[in-house]
Amino acid sequence: MLKPLSTLEAGLVGYAALHVYAHGNSAISVEARSVRKAAHAVVESVERSQALFGEKSVAISQIATLANECAEAGWDGDEAAPINWMAADTAVQFIRVLPDNVPLPEFAPEPDGSISLDWIQSRHRLFSLSVGSSNRLAYAWLDGSDRGHGVSWFDGERIPPRVVAGILEIMNHGNIAIWS
């Protein structure tokens, strides 16, 4: 049986649709490009508002700041590549679709131009994800004496379940049910 949508749910569904339209590349006519540009402006405005987008707006701002601070080769005083704009865009998209029950990560630049998203519970419990210029997500974790790594693919719309499970496992000491 269908249930009616609340105003908040309808707003979120509308925002999701607007977000997809704002970031699409299929606009051909002048009018369609104009509407896409306006939709993009609305989405950016919502995402800058902590009241409307929550802590994710702060995280997106941190990614932009990091990308600006590391925009030139040698930002590390050595031979580090500048943060790749596609890596920054992918990291922002990752944050946008991160489930609300998953804590937000810390961000760090990587010498190859990628961005590291890190969930650190302690020095012996962490999950690190590397976001580069492709849809490939390399990750590694340390959980006491247990450790591992893997690669998943990010389609821009849904975070791979094993990545979400890995983050929750680390951040909740193995008790994922707390976040359900």
C-alpha positions as CSV (number, residue, x, y, z in Angstrom):
1,M,0.0,0.0,0.0
2,L,1.4,3.4,-0.9
3,K,1.9,6.0,1.8
4,P,1.7,9.7,1.3
5,L,5.0,11.6,1.3
6,S,5.7,14.1,4.0
7,T,6.7,17.6,2.9
8,L,10.2,16.9,3.9
9,E,10.3,13.6,1.9
10,A,8.8,15.4,-1.1
11,G,11.4,18.1,-0.8
12,L,14.2,15.5,-0.6
13,V,12.8,13.7,-3.7
14,G,12.5,17.0,-5.5
15,Y,16.1,18.0,-4.5
16,A,17.4,14.6,-5.7
17,A,15.7,15.1,-9.1
18,L,16.9,18.7,-9.3
19,H,20.5,17.5,-8.4
20,V,20.5,14.9,-11.2
21,Y,19.2,17.5,-13.7
22,A,21.7,20.2,-12.5
23,H,24.6,17.9,-13.1
24,G,23.5,16.3,-16.3
25,N,25.2,17.0,-19.6
26,S,22.4,16.3,-22.0
27,A,21.1,19.9,-22.4
28,I,21.2,20.8,-26.1
29,S,19.1,23.9,-26.6
30,V,19.9,27.3,-25.2
31,E,16.8,27.1,-23.0
32,A,17.7,23.7,-21.7
33,R,21.2,24.9,-20.9
34,S,19.7,27.9,-19.1
35,V,17.4,25.7,-17.0
36,R,20.3,23.4,-16.1
37,K,22.4,26.4,-15.1
38,A,19.6,27.7,-12.9
39,A,19.1,24.2,-11.3
40,H,22.8,24.0,-10.7
41,A,22.7,27.4,-8.9
42,V,19.8,26.2,-6.7
43,V,21.7,22.9,-5.8
44,E,24.9,24.8,-4.9
45,S,22.9,27.2,-2.8
46,V,21.2,24.4,-0.9
47,E,24.5,22.6,-0.4
48,R,26.2,25.7,1.0
49,S,23.5,26.0,3.7
50,Q,24.2,24.0,6.8
51,A,20.5,24.4,7.8
52,L,19.3,22.8,4.6
53,F,22.1,20.3,3.9
54,G,23.5,19.7,7.3
55,E,27.1,18.8,8.1
56,K,27.6,17.6,4.5
57,S,27.7,21.3,3.5
58,V,30.8,21.7,5.8
59,A,32.4,18.6,4.3
60,I,31.9,19.8,0.8
61,S,33.4,23.2,1.7
62,Q,36.4,21.3,3.2
63,I,36.9,19.5,0.0
64,A,36.8,22.7,-2.0
65,T,39.3,24.4,0.4
66,L,41.6,21.4,0.2
67,A,41.5,21.4,-3.6
68,N,42.3,25.1,-3.7
69,E,45.1,24.8,-1.2
70,C,46.7,22.0,-3.2
71,A,46.0,23.3,-6.7
72,E,49.6,23.7,-7.8
73,A,52.3,21.1,-8.3
74,G,54.6,20.8,-5.4
75,W,52.1,21.9,-2.8
76,D,53.8,19.6,-0.3
77,G,57.2,21.2,-0.8
78,D,58.3,18.3,-2.9
79,E,56.9,16.8,-6.1
80,A,53.2,16.3,-5.3
81,A,50.7,16.6,-8.1
82,P,48.0,19.2,-7.8
83,I,44.6,17.9,-6.6
84,N,42.8,16.7,-9.7
85,W,39.5,18.5,-10.2
86,M,37.8,15.3,-11.1
87,A,39.0,13.8,-7.8
88,A,37.5,16.7,-5.9
89,D,34.3,16.4,-7.9
90,T,34.1,12.7,-7.2
91,A,34.8,13.3,-3.5
92,V,32.0,15.8,-3.3
93,Q,29.6,13.4,-5.1
94,F,30.6,10.7,-2.6
95,I,29.7,13.0,0.3
96,R,26.4,13.9,-1.3
97,V,25.3,10.3,-1.5
98,L,26.8,9.1,1.8
99,P,24.0,7.6,3.9
100,D,23.0,9.7,6.8
101,N,23.9,6.9,9.3
102,V,27.6,7.0,8.2
103,P,29.8,9.6,9.9
104,L,31.6,12.1,7.8
105,P,35.3,11.5,7.1
106,E,38.4,13.7,7.5
107,F,40.0,14.8,4.2
108,A,43.7,14.8,3.2
109,P,45.5,15.4,-0.1
110,E,47.5,12.7,-1.6
111,P,50.8,13.2,-3.6
112,D,49.3,11.7,-6.7
113,G,46.5,14.3,-6.9
114,S,43.9,12.1,-5.2
115,I,41.9,12.9,-2.0
116,S,42.0,10.6,1.0
117,L,38.7,10.2,3.0
118,D,39.6,8.9,6.4
119,W,37.4,7.5,9.2
120,I,39.6,7.3,12.2
121,Q,38.3,5.7,15.4
122,S,41.8,5.3,17.0
123,R,45.3,4.7,15.7
124,H,44.4,1.0,15.6
125,R,41.0,1.3,14.0
126,L,40.7,3.2,10.7
127,F,39.2,3.1,7.3
128,S,40.8,5.1,4.5
129,L,39.4,5.6,1.0
130,S,41.3,7.1,-1.9
131,V,39.3,9.1,-4.4
132,G,41.0,9.9,-7.7
133,S,40.1,11.0,-11.2
134,S,38.2,7.8,-12.1
135,N,35.3,6.0,-10.6
136,R,37.7,3.5,-8.9
137,L,37.7,3.7,-5.1
138,A,40.8,2.1,-3.4
139,Y,40.4,1.5,0.3
140,A,42.2,0.0,3.2
141,W,41.4,-0.7,6.8
142,L,43.0,-1.4,10.1
143,D,41.0,-3.0,12.9
144,G,43.4,-4.0,15.7
145,S,45.6,-6.7,14.2
146,D,43.1,-7.3,11.3
147,R,43.8,-5.3,8.2
148,G,43.0,-5.4,4.5
149,H,42.4,-3.5,1.3
150,G,40.2,-3.6,-1.7
151,V,38.9,-1.7,-4.7
152,S,35.3,-0.8,-5.6
153,W,33.6,1.2,-8.3
154,F,31.6,4.3,-7.6
155,D,28.8,5.1,-10.1
156,G,28.2,8.6,-8.5
157,E,24.7,7.6,-7.2
158,R,25.3,4.8,-4.7
159,I,28.3,3.9,-2.5
160,P,29.3,0.3,-2.8
161,P,27.7,-1.7,0.2
162,R,31.1,-3.2,1.2
163,V,32.6,0.3,1.6
164,V,29.7,1.5,3.8
165,A,29.9,-1.7,5.8
166,G,33.6,-1.3,6.2
167,I,33.3,2.2,7.5
168,L,30.5,1.3,9.9
169,E,32.4,-1.7,11.1
170,I,35.4,0.5,12.1
171,M,33.4,3.4,13.5
172,N,31.2,1.2,15.6
173,H,33.7,-1.3,16.9
174,G,32.0,-4.0,14.9
175,N,28.5,-3.2,16.1
176,I,26.7,-2.0,12.9
177,A,23.3,-2.4,14.6
178,I,23.8,0.8,16.5
179,W,23.5,2.7,13.2
180,S,20.5,0.9,11.9
